[in-house]
Amino acid sequence: MTVPEPAPDPGDEIDLTLPNPARVYDFMLGGAHNFATDREFAEKLLAVLPDTREVALANRAFLGRAVRACLDRGVRQFLDLGSGIPTAAPVHEIAHRADPAARVAYVDVEAVSVAMSRRILAGVDGTSITAADLTDVDAVLTAPGVADLLDPAEPVAVLAVSVLHFVRDDELLGTLFDRYATAFGPGSMLVVSHGSTDVDDPAAAERMRTIERFTQDSAQPARARDRAQLRHLLVDRTGHRLELLEPGLVDVSAWRPEDGRPPVGPAGMYAVVGEVVPRRGDGQSR
Ligand SMILES: C[S@@+](CC[C@H](N)C(=O)[O-])C[C@H]1O[C@@H](n2cnc3c(N)ncnc32)[C@H](O)[C@@H]1O
């Protein structure tokens, strides 16, 4: 089947020489916002690991369940870091179904994702798309799409779903999390999914190792982290901690599966969903 190339806006800076995770991921989800270089890369990956598409779908399904869990807790603002292309049950559709006044600020570093998001979100109230690198926290938090849309005094669910494995430096990742986790009001949440190779299922672990190897030649090489590292970097910080929602730090497919059982076997990605709670003694305990 010939898939028409998406037409980027003139002036978009798009590197078509290297496959890009947002567009490869879009292809895996059945979207049309990808280029030949992305499809070739995806087909090579699928030839070695035919169930990679199920992993992408499992991750995306987790995102939806986690957003609904935040809505159930009364959170009405979302900061989606590394949002990709907001099709296939995107955050704003889920949030607006629960509350048309909910606000969703999308942030992505990749030009096609940003251009496509801009088109998809045109005229959709309570949404924005910001082109920024999530590692530049000041740029993200002061961007008009974020600062003018989200009320920092109110809780925000900060989503970093299938993106933090592109931040390779541990120290940087820990610092980033500290900044984002404490930027918003009480009751704020963190939602993360992250590739790992220490899941119990050997096939899932090997699949993630292969994906890690494959991405080394892509625009955004990935780095898997194990459970202990994620707990150290995201859950148990010095200034605050995450109070994890049940069932805790588990594979995305096992995080509150809606039909009572995981849709696929382990995806090889850990899920973290928790409320940010300041530690006693730092002057903000509650
Ligand atoms: C695999 S996609 C995940 C999309 C979406 N979060 C989801 O889970 O359905 C990863 C996205 O993160 C983006 N990304 C990677 N590194 C980033 C960075 N440093 N800052 C912002 N976005 C980034 C990529 O461009 C891509 O759109």
The ligand as an SDF file (V2000), in Angstrom:
LIG
                    3D

 27 29  0  0  0  0  0  0  0  0999 V2000
    7.7390    6.9270   21.4300 C   0  0  0  0  0  0  0  0  0  0  0  0
    7.0770    8.5470   21.2540 S   0  0  0  0  0  0  0  0  0  0  0  0
    5.8750    8.5660   22.5870 C   0  0  0  0  0  0  0  0  0  0  0  0
    4.6710    9.4370   22.2880 C   0  0  0  0  0  0  0  0  0  0  0  0
    3.6220    9.4890   23.4160 C   0  0  0  0  0  0  0  0  0  0  0  0
    4.2000   10.0380   24.6320 N   0  0  0  0  0  0  0  0  0  0  0  0
    3.0470    8.1270   23.6990 C   0  0  0  0  0  0  0  0  0  0  0  0
    3.5430    7.4500   24.6030 O   0  0  0  0  0  0  0  0  0  0  0  0
    2.1070    7.7150   23.0350 O   0  0  0  0  0  0  0  0  0  0  0  0
    8.4010    9.5360   21.9740 C   0  0  0  0  0  0  0  0  0  0  0  0
    8.2290   11.0290   21.7190 C   0  0  0  0  0  0  0  0  0  0  0  0
    9.1500   11.7520   22.5410 O   0  0  0  0  0  0  0  0  0  0  0  0
    9.7010   12.8110   21.7820 C   0  0  0  0  0  0  0  0  0  0  0  0
   10.9640   13.2040   22.4130 N   0  0  0  0  0  0  0  0  0  0  0  0
   12.1190   12.5050   22.4870 C   0  0  0  0  0  0  0  0  0  0  0  0
   13.0490   13.2000   23.1750 N   0  0  0  0  0  0  0  0  0  0  0  0
   12.4520   14.3790   23.5510 C   0  0  0  0  0  0  0  0  0  0  0  0
   12.8940   15.5180   24.2640 C   0  0  0  0  0  0  0  0  0  0  0  0
   14.1480   15.5850   24.7400 N   0  0  0  0  0  0  0  0  0  0  0  0
   12.0340   16.5360   24.4780 N   0  0  0  0  0  0  0  0  0  0  0  0
   10.7580   16.4750   23.9850 C   0  0  0  0  0  0  0  0  0  0  0  0
   10.2830   15.4180   23.2830 N   0  0  0  0  0  0  0  0  0  0  0  0
   11.1180   14.3760   23.0730 C   0  0  0  0  0  0  0  0  0  0  0  0
    9.8460   12.2300   20.4090 C   0  0  0  0  0  0  0  0  0  0  0  0
    9.9480   13.2470   19.4340 O   0  0  0  0  0  0  0  0  0  0  0  0
    8.5530   11.4350   20.2970 C   0  0  0  0  0  0  0  0  0  0  0  0
    7.5140   12.2280   19.8090 O   0  0  0  0  0  0  0  0  0  0  0  0
  1  2  1  0
  2  3  1  0
  2 10  1  0
  3  4  1  0
  4  5  1  0
  5  6  1  0
  5  7  1  0
  7  8  2  0
  7  9  1  0
 10 11  1  0
 11 12  1  0
 11 26  1  0
 12 13  1  0
 13 14  1  0
 13 24  1  0
 14 15  1  0
 14 23  1  0
 15 16  2  0
 16 17  1  0
 17 18  1  0
 17 23  2  0
 18 19  1  0
 18 20  2  0
 20 21  1  0
 21 22  2  0
 22 23  1  0
 24 25  1  0
 24 26  1  0
 26 27  1  0
M  CHG  2   2   1   9  -1
M  END
$$$$
